[in-house]
Amino acid sequence: MFHVVTPRLHFLWDVIEPAGVIGLASAWGFGVPVVVLVSSVLNSSNVYIKSPFQNFAVFPFLLFGTVSVLGWLAVRLRSQWTIPAVVERCSSWSPW
């Protein structure tokens, strides 16, 4: 299996990158995309991993997963980012 997958990793990256790699860290962005991509990569022909039609299910799930992970991070880290951002903005602000 690894012998087949290793030369095709750059094709996998080309499919995952536009929709958001961060989405793989969510439940929505992991299940369906992994099943679709594994079946495309393990196929005997490279055509399946290169074809957008074969991997169409990956894009909405990864996009939703990316948005949900970034939203979760924004809520959890909002208090930690707010104070340094305000201090930095106020210290660099000058009316003259």
HUWO-V630257 format. One record per residue. N is the residue number from 1. RES is the residue in one small letter. PSI is psi in radians with two decimals (none if undefined). OMEGA is omega in degrees with one decimal (NA if undefined). Layout:
n: (N | N)
res: (RES | RES)
psi: (PSI | PSI)
omega: (OMEGA | OMEGA)
//
This chain:
n: (1 | 2 | 3 | 4 | 5 | 6 | 7 | 8 | 9 | 10 | 11 | 12 | 13 | 14 | 15 | 16 | 17 | 18 | 19 | 20 | 21 | 22 | 23 | 24 | 25 | 26 | 27 | 28 | 29 | 30 | 31 | 32 | 33 | 34 | 35 | 36 | 37 | 38 | 39 | 40 | 41 | 42 | 43 | 44 | 45 | 46 | 47 | 48 | 49 | 50 | 51 | 52 | 53 | 54 | 55 | 56 | 57 | 58 | 59 | 60 | 61 | 62 | 63 | 64 | 65 | 66 | 67 | 68 | 69 | 70 | 71 | 72 | 73 | 74 | 75 | 76 | 77 | 78 | 79 | 80 | 81 | 82 | 83 | 84 | 85 | 86 | 87 | 88 | 89 | 90 | 91 | 92 | 93 | 94 | 95 | 96)
res: (m | f | h | v | v | t | p | r | l | h | f | l | w | d | v | i | e | p | a | g | v | i | g | l | a | s | a | w | g | f | g | v | p | v | v | v | l | v | s | s | v | l | n | s | s | n | v | y | i | k | s | p | f | q | n | f | a | v | f | p | f | l | l | f | g | t | v | s | v | l | g | w | l | a | v | r | l | r | s | q | w | t | i | p | a | v | v | e | r | c | s | s | w | s | p | w)
psi: (-0.81 | -0.53 | -0.56 | -0.67 | -0.67 | -0.83 | -0.22 | 0.15 | -0.61 | -0.54 | -0.67 | -0.75 | -0.67 | -0.51 | -0.72 | -0.64 | -0.82 | -0.54 | -0.37 | 1.97 | -0.53 | -0.48 | -0.37 | -0.28 | -0.03 | 2.85 | -0.67 | -0.61 | 0.06 | -0.86 | -1.17 | -0.82 | -0.67 | -0.73 | -0.79 | -0.79 | -0.66 | -0.73 | -0.57 | -0.69 | -0.66 | -0.07 | 2.65 | -0.36 | 2.51 | -0.19 | -0.62 | -0.65 | -0.45 | -0.30 | 2.14 | -0.53 | -0.67 | -0.47 | 0.35 | -0.61 | -0.34 | -0.72 | -0.88 | -0.63 | -0.73 | -0.66 | -0.81 | -0.68 | -0.69 | -0.78 | -0.71 | -0.68 | -0.77 | -0.63 | -0.73 | -0.77 | -0.67 | -0.69 | -0.76 | -0.63 | 0.14 | -0.78 | -0.52 | -0.48 | -0.42 | -0.87 | -0.86 | -0.60 | -0.71 | -0.76 | -0.74 | -0.74 | -0.73 | -0.61 | -0.51 | -0.12 | 2.32 | 2.29 | -0.24 | none)
omega: (-178.8 | 178.0 | 178.8 | -174.5 | -173.3 | 179.4 | -177.1 | -178.3 | 179.7 | 174.3 | 177.6 | 178.7 | 178.8 | 179.0 | -174.2 | -171.8 | -176.7 | -177.3 | 177.6 | -179.8 | -179.2 | -179.3 | 177.5 | 179.7 | 179.7 | 178.6 | 179.6 | -175.4 | -178.2 | -171.6 | -176.5 | 179.4 | -179.7 | 178.8 | -179.3 | -176.9 | 178.7 | 178.2 | 177.8 | -178.3 | -176.6 | 176.5 | -175.2 | -179.5 | 176.8 | -176.1 | -175.0 | 179.9 | -180.0 | -174.5 | 178.6 | -179.1 | -179.6 | -176.3 | -175.5 | -178.3 | -178.4 | -169.7 | -179.6 | -180.0 | 177.6 | 178.3 | 177.8 | 177.5 | 178.5 | 179.4 | -179.1 | 178.1 | 179.1 | 175.0 | 177.9 | 178.1 | -179.9 | 179.8 | -176.5 | -174.4 | -177.1 | -177.9 | -179.9 | -179.1 | -173.6 | -175.6 | 177.9 | -179.8 | 179.5 | -179.6 | 179.6 | -179.0 | -179.1 | -178.2 | -179.6 | -178.4 | 178.2 | -178.7 | -176.7 | NA)
//
